[in-house]
Amino acid sequence: MSRSLPSHALVLTAGLGTRLRPLSDVRAKPAIPAAGEPIVRRIIAWLAANGVADLVLNLHHRPDTLTAVVGDGSDLAVRVRYSWEQPVVLGSAGGPRQALPIIGAETFLLVNGDTLTDLDLRPLADAHAAARALVTLALVPNRDPRRYGGVRLDHEGRVIGFTSRGPAADGSYHFIGVQMAHADAFRSLTAGVAINSIGGAYDALIAARPGSICGYVCDARFWDVGTALDYWNTSFAVMGHDPDDQASRGHRVGVAASARVTRCILWDDVEVGPDCILDECIVTDGVRVPAGATYRRVVLVLGGDGGVRVSPLTG
């Protein structure tokens, strides 16, 4: 392990996941399964493989769905504690401020709970230590500036600003959801007050202390789970093999022998009746697809009356 790599991390899992609805109405976004395994468990396994084993998760939206799949982290060889955000979600800077006493470390990793990556954390930690920055963001070239906002760097790798998506983001870098941070980046914020990092605390920090936020440019792969279509694409990218494999199915799933299910993601406790045709669908927890039903490129969610609520698979 790099001497610069901390053993502590905060995984940001409190968000509402509004762009992912209706999936995020069923589970908190990080608890949603990618290739049969909740995203947050994949993130924890990746952190553990990098030697980071003392974790805090912040909680707000559908916290029960997160604690149910993570627990205390012992089955993943880590320690997990929780930072509760009630009655409001505190944002990507307010959340870390609230969690500082629980994290209990001056330097820690800060990881988005809705992005998967294969980033090697050691070079990021070394770059952060060398720059003596308060925050170091893991970045890749922004290959889709019409969709993603960007991070601007100067010639020394210091962050000089953030841009919204569109022409202004041309030539910028894309933040992949992993950063090294010092507690001082958040300590001056008021505990319990909602504030975001980009578009809020980080912009103020750059203005007050130029060079305090740096970028680490890498070639890591990452998979986003912003919308339902992003999630569908990410799930099959993570599988890396036959997309109709059992890996796309959750626990206690029953599919009738006469049903045809193609490139679908089935969550837990799903039943697909006889003669159903499902093509490129997401079927969430507890849904019973009635016999003979045909669906293509939709999201199926259990309705309040026990029926099926149907939404288009878009992104």
C-alpha positions in Angstrom: 0.0 0.0 0.0 1.1 3.6 -0.7 2.2 5.4 2.5 -0.1 8.2 1.3 -3.2 6.1 1.0 -5.5 6.6 4.0 -7.5 3.7 5.6 -10.6 5.8 6.0 -13.3 6.7 3.4 -16.7 8.4 3.3 -19.0 6.9 0.7 -21.7 9.4 -0.3 -25.0 7.4 -0.2 -27.5 9.9 1.1 -28.7 11.4 -2.2 -32.3 11.3 -3.5 -31.5 9.9 -6.9 -34.2 12.0 -8.6 -33.0 11.3 -12.1 -33.2 7.6 -11.5 -36.8 7.5 -10.6 -38.8 5.3 -10.4 -35.9 2.9 -9.6 -34.8 5.1 -6.7 -38.3 5.0 -5.2 -37.8 1.3 -4.6 -34.2 1.5 -3.3 -31.6 4.1 -2.5 -29.5 4.5 -5.6 -26.3 2.8 -4.2 -28.4 -0.2 -3.1 -29.6 -0.9 -6.6 -28.0 -4.1 -8.0 -25.5 -4.0 -10.8 -25.1 -7.5 -12.3 -26.8 -9.0 -9.2 -24.7 -7.1 -6.6 -25.7 -3.8 -5.0 -23.6 -0.9 -6.3 -22.5 0.0 -2.8 -21.2 -3.5 -2.1 -19.2 -3.3 -5.3 -17.7 0.0 -4.2 -16.9 -1.4 -0.7 -15.2 -4.4 -2.3 -13.1 -2.1 -4.5 -12.1 0.0 -1.5 -11.2 -3.1 0.5 -9.1 -4.4 -2.4 -7.2 -1.1 -2.3 -6.6 -1.5 1.4 -9.2 1.0 2.6 -11.2 -0.7 5.3 -12.6 1.9 7.7 -15.7 3.3 6.1 -18.6 5.7 6.8 -21.8 5.8 4.7 -24.1 8.8 5.0 -27.8 8.0 5.1 -31.0 9.9 4.2 -33.2 8.5 1.4 -34.4 4.9 1.8 -31.7 4.2 4.5 -33.2 0.8 5.2 -32.3 -0.5 1.8 -28.7 0.5 2.3 -28.2 -0.9 5.9 -29.9 -4.1 4.8 -27.3 -4.9 2.1 -24.2 -3.5 4.0 -24.7 -4.0 7.7 -21.5 -3.5 9.6 -19.4 -4.5 6.6 -17.8 -7.5 8.3 -18.7 -9.9 5.5 -16.7 -7.6 3.1 -13.7 -7.4 5.5 -14.3 -3.8 6.4 -15.8 -1.7 9.2 -18.8 0.4 8.3 -20.4 3.1 10.4 -23.2 5.5 9.5 -23.8 9.2 9.5 -27.5 10.1 9.5 -28.8 13.2 7.7 -32.2 14.1 9.0 -34.6 15.9 8.3 -32.8 17.1 5.1 -30.0 15.7 3.0 -26.9 17.8 3.5 -25.3 17.7 0.1 -21.9 16.7 -1.2 -20.0 19.1 1.2 -22.5 19.3 4.0 -22.5 15.5 4.2 -18.7 15.3 4.8 -18.9 18.1 7.3 -21.5 16.3 9.3 -19.5 13.0 9.2 -16.1 14.4 10.2 -16.4 13.3 13.9 -17.4 9.8 12.8 -14.7 9.5 10.2 -12.1 10.5 12.8 -9.3 11.0 10.3 -7.6 14.2 8.9 -7.2 12.7 5.4 -9.7 10.4 3.9 -11.2 9.3 0.6 -14.5 10.7 -0.5 -16.4 8.4 -3.0 -19.7 8.9 -4.8 -22.0 6.0 -4.0 -23.5 5.9 -7.5 -20.4 5.5 -9.7 -18.3 2.4 -10.3 -14.6 2.6 -11.4 -11.4 0.6 -11.6 -9.3 3.5 -10.5 -6.0 2.5 -8.7 -6.1 4.6 -5.5 -2.4 4.6 -4.8 -1.3 7.0 -7.5 -4.2 9.3 -6.5 -3.0 9.3 -2.9 0.6 10.0 -4.0 -0.5 12.9 -6.2 -2.6 14.3 -3.4 0.4 14.1 -0.9 2.8 15.7 -3.5 0.4 18.6 -4.2 -0.2 19.3 -0.5 -3.8 20.1 -1.6 -6.9 20.1 0.6 -8.7 18.2 -2.1 -7.6 16.1 -5.1 -10.2 15.1 -7.7 -9.7 12.0 -9.9 -10.4 13.1 -13.5 -10.5 11.8 -17.0 -10.7 13.8 -20.2 -14.3 14.9 -20.7 -15.3 13.0 -23.8 -19.0 14.0 -23.8 -19.1 17.7 -22.8 -22.7 18.0 -24.2 -23.8 15.7 -21.4 -21.3 16.2 -18.6 -20.1 19.4 -16.9 -16.4 19.7 -16.6 -13.4 20.6 -14.3 -10.9 23.2 -15.5 -7.2 22.9 -14.6 -4.3 25.2 -15.0 -0.9 24.1 -16.4 0.2 22.9 -12.9 -2.9 20.7 -12.4 -4.7 23.0 -10.0 -8.4 23.3 -10.3 -9.4 26.8 -11.4 -13.1 26.3 -11.9 -16.1 24.1 -12.9 -18.2 24.4 -16.0 -21.7 23.3 -16.8 -22.3 20.9 -19.7 -22.4 22.3 -23.2 -19.8 24.2 -25.3 -18.2 25.7 -22.1 -17.1 22.2 -21.1 -15.1 21.6 -24.3 -11.5 20.7 -23.3 -12.4 20.1 -19.7 -12.0 17.1 -17.5 -14.7 14.8 -16.1 -14.8 14.1 -12.3 -15.3 10.3 -11.9 -16.6 10.4 -8.3 -13.4 9.7 -6.3 -11.4 12.3 -4.4 -8.9 12.6 -1.6 -9.7 15.2 1.0 -8.4 16.8 4.1 -10.8 17.5 6.9 -9.9 21.2 6.7 -11.7 21.4 3.4 -15.0 21.0 5.3 -14.2 22.0 8.9 -15.2 25.7 8.5 -18.6 24.8 7.2 -21.6 24.9 9.6 -22.6 21.4 10.7 -26.1 20.5 9.8 -26.4 23.0 6.9 -26.9 21.7 3.4 -24.2 22.7 0.8 -22.7 21.1 -2.2 -19.1 20.9 -3.1 -19.1 21.8 -6.8 -21.1 25.0 -7.2 -20.7 25.8 -3.5 -18.0 25.0 -1.0 -15.3 24.1 -3.6 -15.8 27.3 -5.6 -15.5 29.3 -2.4 -12.3 27.4 -1.5 -10.7 28.0 -4.9 -11.5 31.7 -4.6 -10.1 32.0 -1.1 -7.1 29.7 -1.4 -6.0 29.2 -5.1 -4.3 25.8 -5.5 -6.1 24.2 -2.6 -8.0 21.9 -5.0 -6.0 19.9 -7.5 -6.8 17.3 -10.2 -5.3 13.9 -10.8 -5.8 13.0 -14.5 -5.9 9.3 -15.2 -7.2 6.7 -17.7 -9.5 4.8 -15.3 -12.7 3.4 -16.5 -15.9 4.4 -14.8 -19.6 3.6 -15.1 -22.3 6.1 -14.3 -25.7 5.4 -12.8 -27.4 8.7 -13.3 -30.6 7.6 -15.1 -32.5 4.4 -15.6 -30.8 3.9 -19.1 -27.4 4.7 -17.6 -28.1 2.0 -15.0 -29.2 -0.5 -17.6 -26.0 0.1 -19.7 -23.8 0.0 -16.6 -25.2 -3.3 -15.4 -24.5 -5.1 -18.7 -21.0 -3.4 -19.0 -20.2 -4.8 -15.5 -21.2 -8.3 -16.5 -18.7 -8.4 -19.3 -20.1 -11.7 -20.6 -23.4 -13.2 -21.9 -26.0 -10.6 -21.0 -28.6 -13.2 -20.5 -26.6 -14.9 -17.8 -28.1 -15.4 -14.3 -25.9 -12.5 -13.1 -28.7 -10.1 -14.3 -31.1 -11.7 -11.9 -31.5 -11.2 -8.2 -32.6 -13.5 -5.4 -35.7 -15.6 -5.4 -36.5 -15.0 -9.0 -38.9 -17.3 -10.9 -39.3 -17.3 -14.7 -41.8 -19.6 -16.3 -40.4 -22.0 -18.8 -42.6 -20.6 -21.6 -41.5 -17.0 -20.9 -39.0 -15.2 -23.1 -36.7 -12.8 -21.2 -34.0 -11.1 -23.2 -31.4 -8.6 -21.9 -33.5 -7.8 -18.8 -32.5 -7.0 -15.2 -34.6 -8.7 -12.6 -34.3 -7.6 -9.0 -35.3 -9.7 -6.0 -38.6 -11.6 -5.5 -39.6 -11.2 -9.1 -42.0 -13.7 -10.8 -42.4 -13.8 -14.6 -45.6 -15.7 -15.7 -46.1 -18.2 -18.5 -45.9 -16.9 -22.1 -44.5 -13.5 -21.1 -42.2 -11.6 -23.4 -39.8 -9.2 -21.8 -37.1 -7.4 -23.9 -34.6 -5.0 -22.4 -36.6 -4.3 -19.3 -35.8 -3.6 -15.6 -38.1 -5.4 -13.2 -37.9 -4.2 -9.7 -38.4 -5.9 -6.3 -41.6 -7.9 -5.8 -43.1 -7.4 -9.2 -45.3 -10.3 -10.6 -45.5 -10.1 -14.4 -48.8 -11.6 -15.3 -49.1 -14.5 -17.8 -49.0 -13.4 -21.4 -47.8 -9.9 -20.8 -45.4 -8.3 -23.3 -43.1 -5.4 -22.4 -40.1 -3.9 -24.3 -37.7 -1.2 -22.9 -39.7 -0.3 -19.8 -39.2 -0.2 -16.1 -41.7 -2.3 -14.0 -42.3 -1.2 -10.4 -44.7 -2.7 -7.9 -47.7 -0.4 -7.5 -49.5 0.5 -4.3 -52.4 -1.8 -5.2 -50.1 -4.8 -5.9 -50.2 -4.3 -9.6 -47.5 -3.3 -12.0 -46.5 0.4 -12.7 -44.9 0.8 -16.1 -42.4 3.6 -17.1 -40.4 4.0 -20.3 -36.7 3.0 -20.1 -35.1 6.4 -20.9 -32.0 8.4 -20.1 
